């Protein structure tokens, strides 16, 4: 199963980094280049284990995801439950930990794993998928890092407390 990972250090404590990663609406759009539109399903108002989301990706791909873990301020995990014809399985996890010796900075590590379909095409499709997802996760974590320094994003997170 292919795995892609990206990491960065951001100038905020883990609780703030986690909160930024879970922003929605206009605040999310300020930093996340992956998402064109995203909302909670089934009447949910906030993220939690078992909550589902509908996401439209920047190129128009749509998917339904479910939170499989939600542990503020350290980690969150999701899996795709409906989506692209290309992925048989897609899941991701984001971890946040204080930088050793500096609890005002956070190491953010984002990881995706996936398998492709149809199975006969998977060996080639998964190589291509790894390249595409690596570019995407790298772009996304750079956007997250910018969000961790964006006064509007920081103000929105502070106001939500």
DRENPA-3360 file (N, C-alpha, C; in nm, 2 decimals, always signed):
BEGIN
1 = XXXXXXXX = +0.08/-0.12/+0.00/+0.00/+0.00/+0.00/+0.09/+0.12/+0.00 ~ +0.08/+0.21/-0.10/+0.16/+0.33/-0.10/+0.13/+0.43/+0.01 ~ +0.23/+0.49/+0.06/+0.22/+0.59/+0.16/+0.29/+0.72/+0.12 ~ +0.23/+0.83/+0.13/+0.30/+0.96/+0.11/+0.29/+1.04/+0.24 ~ +0.40/+1.12/+0.26/+0.41/+1.20/+0.39/+0.47/+1.33/+0.36 ~ +0.43/+1.43/+0.44/+0.49/+1.56/+0.43/+0.49/+1.61/+0.57 ~ +0.59/+1.70/+0.60/+0.60/+1.75/+0.74/+0.65/+1.89/+0.73 ~ +0.62/+1.97/+0.84/+0.67/+2.10/+0.85/+0.67/+2.14/+0.99;
9 = XXXXXXXX = +0.74/+2.25/+1.03/+0.74/+2.30/+1.16/+0.67/+2.44/+1.15 ~ +0.58/+2.46/+1.23/+0.50/+2.59/+1.23/+0.52/+2.67/+1.36 ~ +0.51/+2.80/+1.36/+0.54/+2.88/+1.47/+0.42/+2.90/+1.57 ~ +0.34/+2.80/+1.59/+0.23/+2.80/+1.69/+0.24/+2.67/+1.77 ~ +0.18/+2.68/+1.89/+0.17/+2.55/+1.97/+0.08/+2.45/+1.91 ~ +0.09/+2.32/+1.95/+0.01/+2.21/+1.89/-0.14/+2.24/+1.90 ~ -0.19/+2.29/+2.01/-0.33/+2.31/+2.01/-0.38/+2.41/+1.90 ~ -0.30/+2.51/+1.88/-0.34/+2.61/+1.77/-0.32/+2.54/+1.63;
17 = XXXXXXXX = -0.21/+2.47/+1.61/-0.19/+2.40/+1.49/-0.30/+2.31/+1.46 ~ -0.34/+2.23/+1.56/-0.46/+2.13/+1.54/-0.58/+2.21/+1.50 ~ -0.61/+2.32/+1.58/-0.73/+2.39/+1.55/-0.73/+2.45/+1.41 ~ -0.62/+2.50/+1.36/-0.61/+2.55/+1.23/-0.64/+2.44/+1.13 ~ -0.59/+2.32/+1.15/-0.61/+2.21/+1.06/-0.75/+2.17/+1.05 ~ -0.83/+2.21/+1.15/-0.97/+2.17/+1.15/-1.07/+2.28/+1.12 ~ -1.02/+2.40/+1.07/-1.10/+2.51/+1.04/-1.19/+2.47/+0.92 ~ -1.30/+2.55/+0.90/-1.39/+2.52/+0.79/-1.42/+2.65/+0.72;
25 = XXXXXXXX = -1.50/+2.65/+0.62/-1.55/+2.77/+0.55/-1.44/+2.85/+0.50 ~ -1.47/+2.99/+0.50/-1.37/+3.08/+0.45/-1.23/+3.08/+0.51 ~ -1.23/+3.05/+0.64/-1.10/+3.04/+0.71/-1.02/+2.92/+0.65 ~ -1.08/+2.81/+0.62/-1.02/+2.69/+0.56/-0.97/+2.73/+0.42 ~ -1.05/+2.80/+0.35/-1.02/+2.84/+0.21/-0.90/+2.93/+0.20 ~ -0.87/+3.00/+0.31/-0.75/+3.09/+0.31/-0.62/+3.01/+0.30 ~ -0.62/+2.89/+0.36/-0.49/+2.82/+0.36/-0.49/+2.69/+0.28 ~ -0.60/+2.62/+0.26/-0.60/+2.49/+0.21/-0.63/+2.49/+0.06;
33 = XXXXXXXX = -0.52/+2.46/-0.02/-0.54/+2.46/-0.17/-0.61/+2.34/-0.22 ~ -0.63/+2.24/-0.14/-0.69/+2.12/-0.19/-0.84/+2.13/-0.20 ~ -0.90/+2.20/-0.11/-1.05/+2.21/-0.10/-1.11/+2.32/-0.17 ~ -1.21/+2.29/-0.25/-1.29/+2.40/-0.32/-1.41/+2.42/-0.23 ~ -1.47/+2.31/-0.18/-1.59/+2.32/-0.09/-1.58/+2.20/+0.00 ~ -1.63/+2.22/+0.13/-1.64/+2.11/+0.22/-1.74/+2.14/+0.33 ~ -1.82/+2.04/+0.37/-1.91/+2.06/+0.48/-1.94/+1.92/+0.55 ~ -1.99/+1.94/+0.67/-2.03/+1.82/+0.75/-2.16/+1.76/+0.70;
41 = XXXXXXXX = -2.17/+1.63/+0.71/-2.29/+1.56/+0.67/-2.37/+1.52/+0.80 ~ -2.49/+1.47/+0.77/-2.58/+1.41/+0.87/-2.61/+1.51/+0.99 ~ -2.61/+1.64/+0.96/-2.64/+1.73/+1.07/-2.53/+1.77/+1.17 ~ -2.41/+1.71/+1.14/-2.30/+1.74/+1.23/-2.26/+1.89/+1.22 ~ -2.22/+1.94/+1.34/-2.18/+2.08/+1.34/-2.03/+2.10/+1.36 ~ -1.96/+1.99/+1.40/-1.82/+1.99/+1.43/-1.76/+1.86/+1.41 ~ -1.63/+1.85/+1.40/-1.56/+1.73/+1.38/-1.56/+1.64/+1.50 ~ -1.56/+1.51/+1.48/-1.55/+1.41/+1.59/-1.54/+1.28/+1.53;
49 = XXXXXXXX = -1.50/+1.18/+1.60/-1.49/+1.04/+1.55/-1.63/+1.00/+1.50 ~ -1.63/+0.95/+1.38/-1.76/+0.90/+1.32/-1.83/+1.01/+1.23 ~ -1.79/+1.13/+1.24/-1.85/+1.24/+1.16/-1.81/+1.22/+1.02 ~ -1.90/+1.25/+0.93/-1.87/+1.24/+0.79/-1.87/+1.38/+0.73 ~ -1.79/+1.40/+0.62/-1.78/+1.52/+0.55/-1.79/+1.50/+0.40 ~ -1.84/+1.60/+0.33/-1.84/+1.59/+0.19/-1.74/+1.70/+0.14 ~ -1.65/+1.66/+0.05/-1.55/+1.75/+0.00/-1.55/+1.75/-0.15 ~ -1.53/+1.87/-0.20/-1.51/+1.89/-0.35/-1.37/+1.94/-0.36;
57 = XXXXXXXX = -1.28/+1.86/-0.42/-1.14/+1.89/-0.44/-1.13/+2.00/-0.55 ~ -1.01/+2.07/-0.55/-0.99/+2.18/-0.64/-1.02/+2.15/-0.79 ~ -1.00/+2.03/-0.83/-1.02/+1.99/-0.97/-1.16/+1.94/-0.99 ~ -1.25/+1.94/-0.89/-1.38/+1.90/-0.90/-1.41/+1.76/-0.85 ~ -1.31/+1.68/-0.81/-1.33/+1.54/-0.76/-1.41/+1.56/-0.63 ~ -1.50/+1.46/-0.61/-1.59/+1.47/-0.49/-1.56/+1.34/-0.41 ~ -1.57/+1.36/-0.27/-1.56/+1.24/-0.19/-1.63/+1.26/-0.06 ~ -1.67/+1.15/+0.00/-1.73/+1.15/+0.14/-1.62/+1.08/+0.22;
65 = XXXXXXXX = -1.59/+1.15/+0.33/-1.49/+1.10/+0.43/-1.55/+1.09/+0.56 ~ -1.49/+1.00/+0.64/-1.53/+0.98/+0.78/-1.41/+1.00/+0.88 ~ -1.43/+1.07/+0.98/-1.33/+1.08/+1.09/-1.32/+0.94/+1.16 ~ -1.20/+0.88/+1.15/-1.18/+0.75/+1.22/-1.11/+0.77/+1.35 ~ -1.05/+0.89/+1.37/-0.99/+0.92/+1.50/-1.00/+1.08/+1.51 ~ -1.01/+1.12/+1.63/-1.01/+1.27/+1.65/-0.97/+1.29/+1.80 ~ -0.84/+1.33/+1.81/-0.78/+1.35/+1.94/-0.71/+1.48/+1.95 ~ -0.78/+1.59/+1.97/-0.72/+1.72/+1.99/-0.62/+1.72/+2.11;
73 = XXXXXXXX = -0.51/+1.78/+2.11/-0.45/+1.85/+1.99/-0.34/+1.77/+1.92 ~ -0.35/+1.64/+1.93/-0.23/+1.56/+1.88/-0.25/+1.50/+1.75 ~ -0.38/+1.45/+1.72/-0.39/+1.38/+1.59/-0.53/+1.37/+1.54 ~ -0.55/+1.34/+1.41/-0.68/+1.32/+1.35/-0.66/+1.23/+1.24 ~ -0.75/+1.14/+1.21/-0.75/+1.05/+1.10/-0.88/+1.04/+1.03 ~ -0.87/+1.02/+0.90/-0.99/+1.02/+0.82/-0.98/+0.91/+0.71 ~ -1.09/+0.85/+0.66/-1.09/+0.76/+0.55/-1.20/+0.80/+0.45 ~ -1.17/+0.78/+0.33/-1.27/+0.80/+0.22/-1.37/+0.69/+0.23;
81 = XXXXXXXX = -1.50/+0.72/+0.23/-1.60/+0.61/+0.22/-1.67/+0.61/+0.09 ~ -1.67/+0.72/+0.01/-1.72/+0.72/-0.12/-1.63/+0.82/-0.20 ~ -1.60/+0.79/-0.32/-1.52/+0.89/-0.39/-1.48/+0.85/-0.53 ~ -1.36/+0.88/-0.56/-1.30/+0.87/-0.70/-1.30/+0.72/-0.74 ~ -1.32/+0.70/-0.87/-1.31/+0.57/-0.93/-1.17/+0.52/-0.93 ~ -1.07/+0.61/-0.91/-0.93/+0.58/-0.91/-0.88/+0.51/-0.78 ~ -0.94/+0.55/-0.67/-0.90/+0.50/-0.54/-0.99/+0.39/-0.49 ~ -0.93/+0.28/-0.46/-1.01/+0.17/-0.39/-1.02/+0.21/-0.24;
89 = XXXXXXXX = -0.91/+0.27/-0.20/-0.90/+0.31/-0.06/-0.81/+0.43/-0.04 ~ -0.85/+0.52/+0.04/-0.77/+0.64/+0.07/-0.80/+0.68/+0.21 ~ -0.69/+0.70/+0.28/-0.70/+0.74/+0.42/-0.59/+0.84/+0.45 ~ -0.60/+0.92/+0.56/-0.50/+1.01/+0.59/-0.50/+1.03/+0.74 ~ -0.38/+1.07/+0.79/-0.37/+1.11/+0.93/-0.28/+1.23/+0.95 ~ -0.31/+1.31/+1.04/-0.23/+1.43/+1.07/-0.19/+1.43/+1.21 ~ -0.06/+1.45/+1.24/-0.01/+1.45/+1.38/+0.05/+1.58/+1.41 ~ +0.04/+1.62/+1.53/+0.09/+1.75/+1.58/+0.16/+1.73/+1.71;
97 = XXXXXXXX = +0.29/+1.77/+1.72/+0.37/+1.75/+1.84/+0.45/+1.87/+1.86 ~ +0.48/+1.91/+1.99/+0.57/+2.02/+2.02/+0.71/+1.99/+1.97 ~ +0.77/+2.10/+1.92/+0.91/+2.08/+1.88/+0.99/+2.07/+2.01 ~ +1.08/+1.98/+2.01/+1.16/+1.95/+2.13/+1.23/+2.08/+2.18 ~ +1.20/+2.12/+2.31/+1.26/+2.23/+2.36/+1.19/+2.37/+2.33 ~ +1.08/+2.36/+2.26/+1.01/+2.48/+2.22/+0.86/+2.45/+2.20 ~ +0.78/+2.46/+2.31/+0.64/+2.43/+2.31/+0.56/+2.53/+2.24 ~ +0.62/+2.63/+2.18/+0.54/+2.73/+2.10/+0.56/+2.71/+1.95;
105 = XXXXXXXX = +0.62/+2.60/+1.92/+0.63/+2.55/+1.78/+0.59/+2.41/+1.77 ~ +0.54/+2.37/+1.65/+0.48/+2.24/+1.63/+0.54/+2.18/+1.51 ~ +0.57/+2.05/+1.52/+0.60/+1.96/+1.41/+0.47/+1.90/+1.36 ~ +0.43/+1.93/+1.24/+0.31/+1.88/+1.18/+0.35/+1.77/+1.08 ~ +0.30/+1.65/+1.09/+0.33/+1.54/+1.00/+0.19/+1.49/+0.94 ~ +0.18/+1.50/+0.81/+0.06/+1.45/+0.74/+0.10/+1.33/+0.66 ~ +0.01/+1.23/+0.66/+0.04/+1.11/+0.59/-0.09/+1.06/+0.53 ~ -0.08/+1.01/+0.40/-0.19/+0.95/+0.33/-0.14/+0.81/+0.29;
113 = XXXXXXXX = -0.24/+0.72/+0.29/-0.21/+0.59/+0.23/-0.33/+0.55/+0.14 ~ -0.31/+0.47/+0.04/-0.41/+0.45/-0.06/-0.38/+0.32/-0.14 ~ -0.49/+0.27/-0.20/-0.47/+0.17/-0.30/-0.56/+0.21/-0.42 ~ -0.52/+0.17/-0.54/-0.59/+0.21/-0.66/-0.67/+0.09/-0.72 ~ -0.77/+0.12/-0.80/-0.84/+0.02/-0.87/-0.85/+0.07/-1.02 ~ -0.87/-0.02/-1.11/-0.89/-0.17/-1.09/-0.76/-0.23/-1.06 ~ -0.77/-0.35/-0.99/-0.65/-0.42/-0.94/-0.54/-0.44/-1.05 ~ -0.59/-0.48/-1.17/-0.49/-0.51/-1.28/-0.41/-0.38/-1.32;
121 = XXXXXXXX = -0.47/-0.26/-1.29/-0.40/-0.14/-1.33/-0.32/-0.08/-1.21 ~ -0.35/-0.14/-1.09/-0.29/-0.08/-0.97/-0.14/-0.06/-0.96 ~ -0.06/-0.15/-1.01/+0.09/-0.13/-1.01/+0.13/+0.00/-1.07 ~ +0.07/+0.03/-1.19/+0.10/+0.16/-1.25/+0.03/+0.27/-1.19 ~ -0.10/+0.26/-1.16/-0.18/+0.36/-1.11/-0.13/+0.41/-0.97 ~ -0.08/+0.32/-0.89/-0.03/+0.35/-0.76/+0.10/+0.43/-0.77 ~ +0.18/+0.40/-0.87/+0.30/+0.48/-0.89/+0.27/+0.63/-0.93 ~ +0.17/+0.64/-1.02/+0.12/+0.77/-1.06/+0.05/+0.84/-0.94;
129 = XXXXXXXX = -0.03/+0.77/-0.87/-0.10/+0.82/-0.75/-0.01/+0.87/-0.65 ~ +0.10/+0.80/-0.63/+0.20/+0.84/-0.52/+0.27/+0.98/-0.57 ~ +0.29/+0.99/-0.69/+0.35/+1.12/-0.74/+0.25/+1.23/-0.72 ~ +0.13/+1.21/-0.77/+0.02/+1.31/-0.76/-0.01/+1.35/-0.62 ~ -0.03/+1.25/-0.53/-0.06/+1.27/-0.39/+0.06/+1.34/-0.32 ~ +0.18/+1.30/-0.35/+0.30/+1.37/-0.28/+0.30/+1.51/-0.32 ~ +0.28/+1.55/-0.44/+0.27/+1.69/-0.48/+0.16/+1.76/-0.40 ~ +0.04/+1.69/-0.40/-0.07/+1.75/-0.33/-0.05/+1.77/-0.18;
137 = XXXXXXXX = +0.00/+1.67/-0.12/+0.02/+1.68/+0.03/+0.13/+1.79/+0.06 ~ +0.23/+1.79/-0.03/+0.34/+1.90/-0.01/+0.28/+2.04/-0.02 ~ +0.20/+2.05/-0.13/+0.13/+2.18/-0.15/+0.04/+2.22/-0.03 ~ -0.03/+2.12/+0.01/-0.13/+2.14/+0.12/-0.06/+2.18/+0.25 ~ +0.05/+2.11/+0.29/+0.11/+2.14/+0.41/+0.18/+2.28/+0.40 ~ +0.23/+2.31/+0.29/+0.28/+2.45/+0.27/+0.17/+2.55/+0.29 ~ +0.05/+2.53/+0.24/-0.06/+2.62/+0.27/-0.10/+2.62/+0.42 ~ -0.09/+2.51/+0.48/-0.12/+2.50/+0.63/-0.01/+2.58/+0.70;
145 = XXXXXXXX = +0.11/+2.57/+0.66/+0.22/+2.65/+0.73/+0.19/+2.80/+0.71 ~ +0.15/+2.84/+0.59/+0.11/+2.98/+0.57/-0.01/+3.02/+0.66 ~ -0.10/+2.93/+0.67/-0.22/+2.96/+0.75/-0.18/+2.98/+0.90 ~ -0.08/+2.91/+0.94/-0.03/+2.92/+1.08/+0.04/+3.06/+1.11 ~ +0.06/+3.13/+1.00/+0.12/+3.27/+1.02/+0.02/+3.38/+0.97 ~ -0.10/+3.34/+0.92/-0.19/+3.43/+0.87/-0.27/+3.49/+0.98 ~ -0.27/+3.62/+1.00/-0.34/+3.69/+1.11/-0.49/+3.66/+1.11 ~ -0.55/+3.65/+0.99/-0.70/+3.63/+0.98/-0.73/+3.48/+1.03;
153 = XXXXXXXX = -0.65/+3.39/+0.99/-0.67/+3.25/+1.03/-0.65/+3.24/+1.18 ~ -0.54/+3.30/+1.23/-0.51/+3.30/+1.38/-0.62/+3.36/+1.46 ~ -0.68/+3.47/+1.40/-0.79/+3.54/+1.47/-0.91/+3.46/+1.47 ~ -0.94/+3.39/+1.36/-1.06/+3.30/+1.36/-1.05/+3.19/+1.46 ~ -0.93/+3.13/+1.47/-0.91/+3.02/+1.56/-0.92/+3.07/+1.71 ~ -0.87/+3.19/+1.73/-0.88/+3.24/+1.87/-1.02/+3.28/+1.90 ~ -1.10/+3.33/+1.81/-1.24/+3.36/+1.83/-1.32/+3.24/+1.86 ~ -1.28/+3.12/+1.80/-1.36/+3.00/+1.82/-1.34/+2.94/+1.96;
161 = X = -1.24/+2.98/+2.03/-1.21/+2.92/+2.16/-1.31/+2.96/+2.26;
% end
